[in-house]
Amino acid sequence: MTASHPGRGVPAAPRWAVRAAHATALLTLPTGIWRLFLAAGFLAGYTEAGYAAAGIPGWGRVYVVLLSAASELLALLTLGLVRPWGEVLPRWVPLVGGRRPAPRRVAAAAGAGAVALTLLWTPFTLWWLLPHEDMTARGALLVGFLYLPLTAWGPLLGAAALSYRRRHRAAGQAGPPV
């Protein structure tokens, strides 16, 4: 794509980067929905003892809801790497609304997030090799499939961040040194 964002001279994100950002925003939905079932009192694959041991009753419910919301919000931030609202922060954002973030810092933060998420979720590919006594057999299988998409979160965020950095570098808007 050769279009640019109005008044900024930054080329629009290529279609593959837009798709990667949208996929990233969707990756956290399956696990978030599963956690909301846990918070609502469903065992959702846990045995009764495993459910209690996981601390879901009580404050554990608040934790899984907050974890789901935070995960989705962080994933949605990836869209800022490919959308105009990521070039100039919306006015409603406290303290920094209406400002243009430094592209180098944005790319560095997104790159660091991509590395952290890759390190966090890659070991999850071994889920099925580990015993899960606190879950039913079907529950362990279900959770494995619900969490598996998260292994793509880091690489997709990294791809969107690389596209963001390249577009800003090409536009000569590298921003101040990090």
Backbone torsions as a table, in degrees:
resi	resn	phi	psi	omega
1	MET	NA	141.1	-179.4
2	THR	-114.3	-1.9	178.5
3	ALA	-65.9	159.2	178.0
4	SER	-129.4	165.6	176.8
5	HIS	-74.8	137.9	-176.0
6	PRO	-54.5	127.5	173.1
7	GLY	75.0	3.1	-176.8
8	ARG	-118.3	-18.0	178.6
9	GLY	70.5	10.4	178.5
10	VAL	-91.4	124.9	178.9
11	PRO	-59.6	147.0	175.9
12	ALA	-65.3	155.1	-179.9
13	ALA	-66.1	140.9	175.6
14	PRO	-65.1	156.8	-176.7
15	ARG	-55.6	-39.6	-178.5
16	TRP	-63.9	-36.2	179.9
17	ALA	-70.5	-38.5	177.2
18	VAL	-62.9	-43.5	178.7
19	ARG	-64.4	-39.9	178.3
20	ALA	-62.9	-41.8	180.0
21	ALA	-66.0	-42.4	178.7
22	HIS	-66.9	-39.4	177.2
23	ALA	-62.0	-40.6	179.1
24	THR	-59.8	-41.7	-179.5
25	ALA	-65.8	-25.4	-179.3
26	LEU	-89.4	-19.9	-174.4
27	LEU	-61.6	-31.7	-175.6
28	THR	-85.6	-10.2	-177.7
29	LEU	-61.2	-47.9	-177.9
30	PRO	-58.2	-44.8	-179.7
31	THR	-71.3	-35.3	178.0
32	GLY	-63.1	-43.8	178.6
33	ILE	-64.4	-41.5	178.0
34	TRP	-60.7	-43.4	179.4
35	ARG	-64.8	-35.3	177.8
36	LEU	-65.1	-34.8	173.7
37	PHE	-63.0	-41.3	176.8
38	LEU	-60.1	-45.0	-178.6
39	ALA	-64.5	-30.3	179.6
40	ALA	-78.2	-3.5	176.4
41	GLY	103.5	0.2	177.0
42	PHE	-79.4	143.8	178.3
43	LEU	-68.6	-30.7	173.7
44	ALA	49.4	41.7	176.9
45	GLY	105.6	-17.4	177.1
46	TYR	-79.4	153.4	165.9
47	THR	-76.5	165.4	179.2
48	GLU	-60.5	-41.5	178.7
49	ALA	-66.6	-39.7	179.0
50	GLY	-66.2	-37.6	177.9
51	TYR	-61.7	-46.5	179.7
52	ALA	-67.6	-40.7	-179.4
53	ALA	-65.8	-30.0	178.6
54	ALA	-73.3	-8.1	177.1
55	GLY	75.9	21.4	-176.8
56	ILE	-68.4	-43.4	175.9
57	PRO	-60.5	145.1	179.1
58	GLY	81.7	-134.5	-176.7
59	TRP	-65.1	-21.1	176.8
60	GLY	-60.1	-31.8	177.1
61	ARG	-64.6	-43.8	178.2
62	VAL	-62.7	-43.3	-179.6
63	TYR	-58.9	-47.8	-176.4
64	VAL	-68.6	-32.3	175.9
65	VAL	-67.1	-47.2	179.1
66	LEU	-64.0	-38.8	177.4
67	LEU	-63.0	-41.8	178.5
68	SER	-63.9	-45.5	180.0
69	ALA	-64.6	-44.3	-179.8
70	ALA	-64.3	-41.4	179.2
71	SER	-61.6	-45.1	-179.3
72	GLU	-67.0	-40.8	178.5
73	LEU	-63.2	-42.7	177.7
74	LEU	-63.4	-41.0	178.6
75	ALA	-65.2	-38.8	179.5
76	LEU	-66.1	-26.6	177.2
77	LEU	-60.3	-25.0	178.4
78	THR	-58.6	-31.6	179.3
79	LEU	-61.6	-26.7	177.2
80	GLY	-63.6	-20.0	178.1
81	LEU	-76.4	-14.7	-176.4
82	VAL	-127.1	0.2	-177.4
83	ARG	-118.9	154.9	179.9
84	PRO	-58.2	-31.8	-179.9
85	TRP	-66.5	-12.8	174.0
86	GLY	-85.2	-13.5	177.6
87	GLU	-85.5	-39.8	175.1
88	VAL	-132.6	120.4	-175.1
89	LEU	-65.3	140.3	179.3
90	PRO	-57.0	145.1	-176.4
91	ARG	-59.9	-26.8	-177.0
92	TRP	-75.5	-10.0	179.5
93	VAL	-72.1	121.7	-177.2
94	PRO	-58.9	139.4	174.2
95	LEU	71.7	-34.7	-174.7
96	VAL	-119.8	2.6	-178.1
97	GLY	-58.9	138.0	-179.7
98	GLY	86.0	-6.6	-179.4
99	ARG	-95.0	156.2	176.8
100	ARG	-96.9	118.2	179.7
101	PRO	-70.0	151.5	178.4
102	ALA	-67.4	118.2	-176.8
103	PRO	-56.0	-38.1	179.5
104	ARG	-63.6	-40.7	-179.9
105	ARG	-68.6	-39.7	177.8
106	VAL	-61.7	-47.9	-179.3
107	ALA	-64.0	-39.0	179.3
108	ALA	-66.1	-43.1	178.9
109	ALA	-64.7	-43.1	179.3
110	ALA	-65.7	-40.3	178.0
111	GLY	-64.3	-42.2	177.7
112	ALA	-64.5	-40.2	176.7
113	GLY	-62.7	-39.9	179.2
114	ALA	-62.8	-43.0	178.9
115	VAL	-64.8	-46.0	-179.0
116	ALA	-62.0	-44.2	179.9
117	LEU	-66.7	-36.7	177.7
118	THR	-64.4	-44.5	178.2
119	LEU	-65.9	-35.7	-179.6
120	LEU	-69.6	-46.1	-169.7
121	TRP	-96.2	-20.4	-179.4
122	THR	-58.1	-42.0	178.2
123	PRO	-60.8	-18.7	180.0
124	PHE	-64.2	-18.9	177.7
125	THR	-62.1	-16.1	178.8
126	LEU	-91.5	6.2	-176.6
127	TRP	-46.4	-45.9	-173.1
128	TRP	-76.0	-10.3	178.2
129	LEU	-88.2	-10.3	-175.9
130	LEU	-104.1	148.0	176.6
131	PRO	-76.3	147.9	179.0
132	HIS	-133.9	75.8	-177.0
133	GLU	-63.8	-23.2	-178.2
134	ASP	-83.1	1.4	-178.0
135	MET	-127.0	156.8	172.3
136	THR	-75.9	164.4	179.9
137	ALA	-60.8	-44.2	178.2
138	ARG	-66.7	-37.9	179.1
139	GLY	-62.5	-43.8	178.7
140	ALA	-63.4	-39.7	177.6
141	LEU	-65.2	-45.6	179.3
142	LEU	-60.7	-49.4	-179.2
143	VAL	-62.0	-39.1	177.1
144	GLY	-57.8	-45.0	179.6
145	PHE	-72.4	-31.2	179.3
146	LEU	-72.7	-34.0	-178.4
147	TYR	-88.9	-20.7	-177.4
148	LEU	-55.4	-39.5	178.5
149	PRO	-58.9	-25.1	-179.7
150	LEU	-65.0	-18.5	177.4
151	THR	-67.2	-18.8	178.1
152	ALA	-91.0	-9.0	-176.2
153	TRP	-58.8	-52.2	-178.8
154	GLY	-60.5	-52.1	179.6
155	PRO	-61.0	-38.6	178.8
156	LEU	-68.6	-40.7	175.6
157	LEU	-62.8	-41.5	177.8
158	GLY	-61.1	-40.5	178.5
159	ALA	-64.9	-44.6	179.2
160	ALA	-64.9	-38.0	178.2
161	ALA	-66.1	-40.6	178.4
162	LEU	-63.3	-42.4	177.1
163	SER	-61.6	-44.2	178.4
164	TYR	-58.2	-48.2	-178.6
165	ARG	-62.9	-44.7	179.9
166	ARG	-62.6	-42.2	-179.1
167	ARG	-65.0	-39.6	179.5
168	HIS	-73.7	-35.2	177.0
169	ARG	-65.8	-42.0	179.7
170	ALA	-64.4	-31.0	-179.5
171	ALA	-83.9	-3.6	179.6
172	GLY	73.2	26.5	-179.0
173	GLN	-118.4	54.8	-176.7
174	ALA	-69.1	-20.0	178.4
175	GLY	79.1	179.4	-179.0
176	PRO	-69.2	155.8	179.0
177	PRO	-59.3	146.5	-179.5
178	VAL	-74.6	NA	NA
